[in-house]
Amino acid sequence: PPPSGNTKYMPTVSVWWQEFESMHFDFIFTSGLQDTSAKKEIGGGGLYRVKGKFEDFKIEKILEGSSHGIKKINNEYYVVNEQYGIARLDKDLALKSQYTLDTKKRVHGLDYCQDLDIWVSACSFGDSILLLDSSFNVIKEIKFSNLMDEFGGKPQHHTNDLCVVNKKAYISMFSLSGQFKRGYFDGGV
């Protein structure tokens, strides 16, 4: 309502959804779909860029192949991709190099610890994390349990994404106890 005695006062009402719908955006994301459609085709796994506004936007596929984690450091992007391993892209999203990883472990999340100068990656099919040097060579593998050994080499925790804060890695997984394949989804970090 207008302040008392001021009938000429008309409040300005900002409608948040109008601002939201008219904003411009430019973002990249990864898709872990196993469909290996070509780079020129939109669909399936890969690294994508979406640019524009809601009523007029463009989707571009940057990398083909099932992709998961992504990390930006300075003006470069590092993308976990089942076809490339770790793909390093420049600020214009051009592929500059790739680093082969063990595909049997299905590397998923990825982060970098600047204080220790190491990369950390979660392995969905390894129930583990990998500590990697600057050339993405494995320094050490840390397993969450020996349940994989008990169940014929099949992952029981299914680690997913991670982040590094103050030299500590926080890893998400489907099951802390390793029981998700038996219907007990006690996922956590």
Salt bridges, closest charged atoms under 4 A:
ASP26 OD2 - ARG49 NH2 2.59
GLU55 OE2 - LYS53 NZ 3.54
GLU76 OE2 - ARG88 NH1 2.41
GLU82 OE2 - HIS68 NE2 3.34
GLU82 OE2 - ARG106 NE 2.89
ASP90 OD2 - LYS96 NZ 3.68
ASP111 OD1 - LYS71 NZ 2.95
GLU141 OE2 - LYS105 NZ 3.19
GLU141 OE2 - LYS143 NZ 3.94
ASP161 OD1 - HIS108 ND1 3.23
